[in-house]
Each structure stands twice: as C-alpha cells, then as structure tokens.
C-alpha cells in the first residue's frame, strides 16, 4: 500500500506578523480580502490614513503616539472606554486560572451570575435571560420568543419606520431600509408603522387582529438619533396591553447606560415584555448580546423538557470569558457612577451644541438626543450656500446629502485628532456616542474643534475636500 501524501502546510501569517503590518500592507489586505467598497468610503473620509496601534480610555493611538479622541464610541459599544483596567484585570485573572469557557454540557457559574445581575437591574418581572453573541442575535431570539408565545394566528410583527434592528434575516425583516433589505428573502408576517405616532399604531391594531408583536428601538440610532415624543412609549405600552400584543424594545445601542439610565425606556417609566441588549454589555472587549423577557412568557415558550431546545442555544452564548467581562462591565458602570456622569456630561455636551446651533443656524438644523447619544443634523448643502447659489445647487441636494457631515468629520480627524460617526438613513446627521467616562475638558476640546471648523464656512470646506479628492486615486482591488 502506498504511503499517503499530504499537501504542504499553507503559509499563514502569524500573530507577530499581524502586529508588524504597516499601513500600506493593511490597505492591500483590506481591499483584497475584506471590502473594497468600504475602503473607498474610508478613503473619502480620510479614515484610511490612520492605522491604530492601541487604545486606552477615551483615545486611539497610532504607532507614532498620536492620540485620537473617540467621540464615535463604536456605535455605542464603548461605555467604559477602551481597555478599561478592571476589564483587563478580570479577563487576565480568568485566563491565568484556566477557568472554563464553553460549558454547553454543564451549568456555568459565569452565565448564571451574569443572568442574575441583568435580572436584578431590569425592572418588573424582566428576569429570564438568553445570552448570545450580538445584537442581531438578541433581536432574533426576541422575535422567536414573542411569536412562540402568540401562536400562528397572532404573529404579525409591527415595526417602526426608519428602524434598524440588525442584518440577520429576522432582524433585517423588521429593519426599515430598502438598501439593507436589498433583494433578500424576508419573513412575510410583518407590517411597518410610523415611529412616534401612537394613533397610527392603534389604527393598525384595530384593523389587523393578527398583529401580536410590536418591536421598536427606544431611541432610533440609524434614523438619525430620533427620540420619540414624550408619552409615546407609554401610549404604546397601553395599546399593547389593550390589544394583547407583546412589546419588544430594542436597546442594543441605547441601553447599558447610554442615556443616563441603564435602560432608555426607564426615562418614560415603561417596561416592555422583552428587551434586547448588546454592544456596551461586552465592556469593549467581548461580543455579547442578551434578551431579557418576562418570566411567564419565557416559561410558556421554553420552560419544559420538551420545549427548552426550541428556543435555540448559542454555542458561544454564555461563554465564560465573555460572561465575566460583562459581569465586570456592569459592576464598573455602577462603581464608577457612570450613569450620573453620562447624565451630567450629556447635558453639558447638548448645551454646548445648542449654542453652536444658534451661532451657525445656516449650517446646523437641529441638535437632539439623550445622555451621551446625540445627533447633530446639518442642513442640506444648498441652504448653507449664498442665496445666489442655493437654487443652482438645490437640485443636487439629494446626491450631495451628507457632504457637510463628511467635510466636518474628515476635518475633525485630520486637523484636530477627533473621531466622530454618522447615521445610516439620514446622512446629514453626525452621531456622537463618546464613552461614558468622557470629561468636561474633552467635551470642550470637541466643541472648540467643531466651532473652529464651522467658522471656516462651507466654501472653505468644499475647496479643501475637492483638492483632496483631486489628489486621491480610488483604485480597484487587486485581482
């Protein structure tokens, strides 16, 4: 019998190789193996010119030691900032003592402790916890639970206009974006309702008895940081009770203290039937999501030997190192009084931005938000130009939407070492979600930088941007 031969081992990059990669090589790898389209956007914004070496607290640092003040916060994923020392210490202790991670065959003390903490924080009888790895997965679990409880005759899902709940199939089905939904096959039992309009929801409920589930973001992130009208969520809660509908509130982005309360719905004194969390729950070091539901619902759907597996178990949901990271993150949030800091600093930032809005009314249309989840909406570019040019440019407003945000975001990074983000649906909105550890001095730094850029005027911004674009070559990916 011939001796079998095996292919030569592939030449793989090592961890040390990855540490040593320079900007040019990383650019090549990103454009070739990850996403060339995304690279073009990074290039337009100037974000491709920075290669991060490490991060700490409120700052990213490149290899030269340049610090970049983070007012982006990973779309709200960094409540504690970068590499919080207590988070690092907890993870190091876990690793050094070889604690167990994947415990699908056994009970996990870490998953149990985290679930207890979340149930303790959550109001009412929101005390049954499902652990997973992302916000989309938490939304999927919430939709499945609600549908299981309501049954096939009352399983239509009402979701808010301009919503964003994730990109997995169920979550995407209740995400109000033709771009994201594209040509994908979606679930059919769904209907869209205007966000913030309780009478419109009631009309839907009156005429469609199959609606048994309502899912809403407590504050809409992708839509442009939209805080619903006061009393809206309370009215939605009443309608859900009246029509026997389950209410899911998605707090993947606005939860875990982002608004100055652990849950954003606490500002309205409303308790949903199911809530979803993720992002900051991982302390900036772990990918984790959670669905928390009322006990009667969970027990009705999954509380027996025959049904517990129908809810699905996630291989990495409840993994040990992820759970201890989240446990420590929750304790840090309260031990360091970050909810109060969020309330105080959020109001300070909002007040400063409102002053800039009064100073530059032709540029800034509106400032809105809650806590440290704030949006700055800029006018369409034509409104920011002299009267003689407005009519000429107005027809291009749709194509140029987001230009001012782009100009300002690029200038903040290039000239002032400050990183900001934008919103998915309204490109005229700059998204500010700095870590909850932000200080008054850091907010002043941001406000002064923004003031300086706005003072330049739109012509200056456009000229600098055009010159940059003239020098920029957007190359196709390597074949």
N, C-alpha and C positions, 0 to 999 in steps of 0.2 A: 504494500500500500504506500503510495507516495506521501511524503510529509507535506501537510497543507502549508501554503504560504499566505502570509497576511500582508496587507498594504502597509507601506511605511507610514509611521505616525505623522499626522499633519503638523505643519509648522504653525504653532499657535503663539500669539502674543501672551506674555506673562503679565502678572500684576505690576512688576517692576517696569516692564516695557510701557504699560499704560501710564504709569507715573511720569515717565520721561518724554511722553509725546508732546511735541511743540504745536503751536497754533496752526502752522501750515499742514502738518500731518493730520491733526484732528479735523481740520476743514475737509481734507481729502476723504477721510473715513466717513464723516457725516454725510457729505454729498453723495458718496458712492454707495454706502450701505444702509443709511438711515432714511433721510428725507430731503432730497434736493429742493423741493418746493418750499419747505420750511426754511431751508438755508437762504433762499432768495429773500424771504421776509426779514430774517435776521440781518441780512446784508443791507437791505433798505434802511433799517433802523440803526445800523452801526453796531448791533449786538454781536456781530461776528468778529469784531476786532478785539474781543476780550476772551481770554482763556483763564478760567478761575482755578486758582491753586488750592485755596482753602477758604473756610468761612467760620466766623465766630461772632456771636451776639447779633448785632444789627448790620454786620458788614460781610461782604465778599472781599477776598484779596486775590490779586493776580500774582504771578511769580516775582514781579518787581516790588511787591509790597503795597501796591496801590489799593486803597480801600474804597469800596463801593457801597454807599449807604442804601440799604434794601427797604424801599417803600412798596415793593411788589409782594414780598412775603409768600411766594409760591402759591398764588391764588388763595391765600388764607391758610396755608399749610404750616405756617411757622409762628404759632402763637408765642412760643418760648424763645424765638430767635434761632440762630444757627449754633448747633453743637453746645447746647446748654450743659454746663459741667455736671449737674446732677443726673442728667440723662446719660451722659457718657459714663459716669461712675456706676450707675445701675447696670448698664449693659456690660461693662467690664467685669463687674462682680459676677454677673450671670455666667459669662464665658469662662472666667477663671475657675469657677466651681463646677463647671461642666453640667450645669442644670439641663433638664430635658427640654426639648423643643417640640417636635411633632408628637402629639400624645393621643392619636386617634383611638388607640386601643385601651387607653386608661383615662381616668379623670385627671384634669390638670388643675393644680392649686393656683396657677397663674391666671388661667381663664376664669376660674371661679372667683378669685379676688377682684379681677377687673370687672366682671359682671356685677358683683356686689357693689362696687364703687359707683358704677353707672346707675344702678337701680337706686342707690342712696341719693344721688344728685338729682335724678329725674323726679318730677312731681307726680302726685296721684298714684295710680297703680301701673305706671310705666315701669315694670320691674322684671320683664323677661327679655333676655339679651341674646342676640345672634351675632357672632363675631365672624368677620370676613376680611378681605384684603383691600377693598376700595370702596369709594362712594357709589359707583355704578352697581357694584355687587350688593351693597346695602339696599339700594333702591329696588333691585330685582327681588331681593328677599322680602321687602315690604309689600311689593305688588303681589307676590305669590301668596303671602300670608293673608292679605286682605281678600284676594279672590277665593282662596280656600275657605275662608270664613263665610263669605257672602253666598257662595254657590253659583252655579251656572245661570240662574235666572236673574241675578243682580250683580253682574261682574263687569259692567261697563265702567271705564275709568274716565273721570273728568279731570283734565289738567289745564293749567293756566297758559294763556297766551304769552309768548316770548319766554317760555320756560326753558331751563336746562337741567336735566336730571342725569345725564350720562350718555355713553355711546354704545353700551351693550344693547341687545335687541329690545328688551322690555323697556329699559330706561330711555332708549332712543325713541321708542314709540310715543312716549309722553314728553318728549323734548320738542318744542315748537320751533323747528328750524328746517326749512326745506333743503338748506345746504347740507346739514349734518345727516338728515334722513335720506337725502340723495335718492337712489333707486333701490334702496334696501327694502326687503320684505318686512313689514311691520305687523304687530298684533292689530287685530281689527276692532276689538271691543274698547274703543276709546272715543272721546269727544273733547274738543277744545272749548274753554270758556274764557272770557276776558278776565285777566288778572286784576284784582282790586275792585271788581264790580259784583257785589253780593246779589243785587236784584237779578242780574243776568244769570247767575248760578241758580237762583231759585226758579227762574223760568225754565231752565233746563231740567231741573229736578221735577218740576210739575208735569212736564210733557214727556219725560223719559223715565219710566219706572225701573228700567234695567240699570240705571246708574247706581252703583253701590259703593263706589270708591272715589274720593277726591284727593288728588296729590298736588301740593303746592310747595314752592320754596317760600319759607317765611319771609326772606328778603331775596329778591331776584338778583343774582350776580351777573350772569351773562347778558341780561337785558339792559344793563347799564346802572346797576346798583339802585334798584327800584324798591323803595319801602312802601308797602301798601297803605292806603288811607287808614287813619285811626278808626278803630272799631270794625274794620273789615274782617279780620280773622275771628273776632268774637261772633260776628254775624254768621260767618261760615260755619263755625262750631255749632251754633244754634240750628242752622239749616241741616247740617249733617245729622244731628240728633233727631230733628223733626221727621226727616225722610229716611231714617235708618241707613245712613251712609257712613262709611268709615273714613276718617280724616287722617291722611299721611302728611306730615310736614317734613320737608327735606331740609336738613340743617347741615349738610355736608360742608358747605362753605361758611355759613353764618353762625354755626354752633361752636361749642368749646370756647366760649368766652369772647368771640369776635365782636359782639355788640355791647359788651359790658355786663351781660348776664350769661350764664353758661349756655342756656338756650335762648335764641332770639324771641321765641314765642312767649317767654316769660314777661316781656315788656307789655304784652297785650292781655296777660292773665288768662291765657288759653292753654289747654292741654289737649294734644292730639291723641288719636288712638295708637298711632305708630309714628316714630321719629327715626330719621337716619342721620348718622354721623360718620365722619372720616377725617381727612386732611390733618388738622392740628391734633387730632386724637393720638397720632403717632409721634408726637413730641419732636417732629422734624427729623426723625431717624428711622421710622418704621412705617411700612404701608399697612394700614389697618382701617377697617370700617366696622360699623356696628348698626344693627337695627334694634331698637328698643320698643317693645309693644306692651299693651295692657295684658295682664296675666290671663283673663278669661279668653281673650282672642287666641293667644298662643296655645293655651291648653285645649281649646276647641279644635284647633287645626292639627297640632303636633304632639299632644300630650299623652299619647298612649303608645304601647309597644308596637302596634300596627301602623301608627301614623308618624312616628318621630323621624323616620328617614325621608318622608315625602317632602319635608321642608328643605332637604339638601344639607349636606355637611361640606364645609370647605376644607380642603387638605391643609391649607395654611391659615385658616381662620382659627384663632386661638393658639397659634404657635407661641411657645414660651417666651422667646426673646422679644417678640412683638408685644405680648401682653405686659411684660414687666416694664417695657418702655412706656406704654400707655398708662400703666399704674403710676409710674413716677411722674409722668406729664401732668396727670390730674392733681397729684399732690403739690407739685411745683406751682400750678395755677393758683391754688388757694394759699399755700405757704408764703408766696411772694406777693400776694394781694394784687394779682394781675388783672382781675376783673375791675377793681377800682381804678387801677392805672389806665385801663382801657377806657373807662367812662370819662375820666378827667382829661387824658391826653386826646381822646377822640373829640371831645367838645372844644378843646384848645385848637386842634387842627381845623375843625369845621369853622370855628370863629375866624381863624386866620384866612381861610379860603374865602369866606363870605366877604371879608374886607377886600381881598383881591378881585372878587367879582364886581364889587362896587367901583373899584379903581379901573377895571378893564371890561366894561359892560359889552363892548362890541366883540370881545373875544370869548368871555365866559358867559354861557347861557344860564347854567344852574349848578349849584353845589348841593349835594344831598347824601344822606347816609345815616348810619347809626354806629356809635362806638368807633372802632377803627376799621370800618367797612364803608368807604367813602368814594363817591364818584364825582368827578368834575366834568360836566358836559360843556363842550365848546360849541359855538355857533357854526353853521356851515361856512365854508371858507369865503363865499361871496359876501356874506354880511360883514366880514372883517376887513373888506377892501374899501377904498374910497368910493363915493357914490357913482362916479363916472364909470367905474369898472364892474360894479355889482351886477348890472343887468347882463353884461357880456359873459360873466363867469357863472351866473346862476344856473344856466343850462348844464354846467359841468359839476354842479354840487354833488350829485349822486356818485359820480365817478371819483370825485375828489374827497368824498366823505372820509373823515379820519386823518386827513392830511395834517391839520393843525396838531392833532394828538401825536402824529408821527414826528413832526418837526420838533415839538417840545420834548417828547420822550428821548429823541436822539440827542438833543442839546443838553438835556439833564445828565445823560450818561457821559457824553464826550467832554463837556465843559465843567460839570460840577460833580461828577462821580456819584450820581444818584440813579437808582433803577426804579422805574415805575412800570405798570402794566396797563392793559387796555381791556375793553369788554367785547364779547363775541358779536352781539347783534347790533349794538349802536356804536359804530366806530368813532363817533365823536366824543366818547366818554373815556376819560383816563381813570383807571381803577387804582385806588390807594388802599393797601392792606398791609401796613407795616406790622412787624411783630408787636405783641402786647407789651414788650419791655421797652418800647420807644420812650425817649426822654423829651422834655420840653426843648432842650438845646438842639436835639436832632430834628425836631419839627421846625424850629426856627431856621435851621440850615436849609431844609427843604423849601420853606416858604420864601426865604430870601432868594434862593436859586430860581424858583418859579417866577417870582416878581421880576428878577433881572431879565429872564428870557422873554416874558410877556412885554416888558418895556422896549424890547428891540423892535416890536411890530411885525406884522405878517410879511411885509415886503422883504425885510431882512431875513426872516426865517426861510421864505421861499427861495431867495437868492442863494443862501448857503446850502440849502438842500439840493437845488438844481446843480450847483457847482460840484457837489459831492457825487451826484448821480452821473454827471458828465465824465467823472474820473472812474466811476465804478463799472466794472465789467462783470455782468452776471453770466457765468459760464455754465454750459450744460454739464451734467455729471459725467464722470468717466465711464466709458462703455466697457 
